[in-house]
Amino acid sequence: MITQIVALKNLQRRPVRTWCMVFFVFMLAASLFMSSVLVDSMEASLEKTVNRIGADVIVVPKEYESSMADSLFMGELCNFSFDSKWVEDIKNVDGIEAISPQLYMQTMSASCCDSAVQLIAFDPETDFIVSSWLEDDGIKMPGRGEFIVGSSITPGDSGTMKFFNVEYKVIGQLEKTGTSYDSCVFMNYDTAQDMMNGETWVKFFGETPDVRQMVSSLMIRAEEDMPITTIAGAINFKLPDGSPVSAYTTNGIMSDAMASVESMGSYTRILMGLISVLVVAALLCIFTITINERTKEFGILASLGADSSKLSGIVLTEGFMIGLAGGLIGTAVSVAVIMIFGGTIVNVMELPQLNSDIAYMLMLGLRCTGLALVVSVAASLYSAWKVSRNNLDALIKGEEM
Amino acid sequence: MLRTKQLTKSFSRQEKTFEAVDHVDFSLDKGEFCILTGPSGCGKSTFFHLVCGITKADSGEIFFNGEDITNYSEKQLTELRANKVSYILQGDSLLSNFTVLENICLPHKLCGRYEGLEEKAMELLREFGLDTMAYDYPSNLSGGERRRVAIARAFVHGPELVVADEPTSDLDEENTAMIMDYFQRQAAEGKTIIISTHDLSCIRPDMIHYVMKKGVITRA
């Protein structure tokens, strides 16, 4: 305990040096924490999205697969579609257990709409995706003129939402999933048709299409034990040359996003490694310089009977305390930033979500503080070794170690 | 109590070897107060470092309480300094990050000694007229006050031998007298004390006076 008291007093009485060293460790812990939250959030969101989709194969218009991925992963608004006649060619492919169309529409940032959101129309008769979410969350299937909204959507006080100058009743809100679906509005095809028949829609888009003839994505679930790549391949083989659609496995459609997240994770790990090395080097320099200035102090202690293990223990304890302070402050500040500015970070960095789960942040905080401790103690090891190895005569004379 | 036999320590300077301590035979009994004078660079500090186990001798022997400590291990020498031999360094030897009371107690606590330490330290501070400064930092103390704190630290754990390297250098007459009085009282109570100084006015009739010149110690 006395070693800790001596180390603590040494740090307290040299505040500038101490805070400089704590700052380096703080930077390491904070950057590790923030970058881990970003990468983990992206990876978790991607995984959740793939799991949430619930389809094995997705058919979308050719060259729109990246728009589809961006919409699924990043929540970007989209409104592409293809003619529903292609559904007939696809649904007879062997190995398909269920098939259901979805139609994507986007509302506008204008007075006619409450907000610009992604609308997803589905067919309750064939749907196997949205209906399963509704069942899990205990929400009834939406009827004509009714909406189900994601967890991030806030309906008006009257429980309605206005799109294209028409009020729609919100009959349920889905649980938070941490995916882009949290910011989507779901309806059936009849509601979508009514919306397109409305005056404001016609005024904006000049026509009233038949929603039954439009499909944005055809969601397909494979029969059990049926390889999904085989089904995607069979669909593409069956479609005639020049068809405007193409089938992708769910993982395939998300592959670019997966690769981006993976490379982001790799870059982050390399960056963290470099920052760790830099922090070790900076702390090593400060420790070495200050220990050289403190040789007489150690000489005095040794002349009074303190053994070398006690002297090196003081240096290591100082390193430990600096690491602990830097790690804890870095973690605390990062948590505060995420809690306070999480929404802003998501918007500015265009992230699908930011993981602010307390248990996750606690574990990550422990990891970051642990690394900060390791780095700081490692940086003090050399000085501790020098102090313990130096001869007492040189220490008393204040000679450079 | 302390005896050296043909104790020798040499150093190299500008490719020349010289004996800082040259075949020194020296002895001091329990309760004796010895003063070692000599010009700067004559080897006084080196001799003190040798008898305190801070520096290893090239040849010769050192006996403490009849036991040969010449070839003691580092651990044994550390224990000797922690318990039996106290060394007061030349110049300012207080730890600037610690209060007066901490300066006296913490080094000994580091050696595992706690019992009655703070009470004894306060007693010594009162004796030196420094009790009101117990919680001050060394930067608030004068040179004489700091020297007295260093002496209190050397005596607080009751060592058998106290070795002080120029404890009165740069001090005025009043502070010098106060310190010499304290040493004399301690010697009278059975402590063995050896100090070095340039100030011949420190010498008192009941002290044993040795002179050191070019590494050789002779009785004055």
Interface residues (C-beta under 8 A of the other chain):
Chain A: I2 T3 I5 V6 K9 N10 Q12 R13 R14 K296 E297 G299 I300 L301 A302 S303 L304 G305 A306 D307 S308 K310 L392 D393 I396
Chain B: H49 C52 I54 T55 E74 K75 T78 E79 R81 A82 N83 S86 Y87 L89 S93 L94 L95 S96 N97 F98 E102 L106 P107 H108 K109 L110 C111 Y137 R153
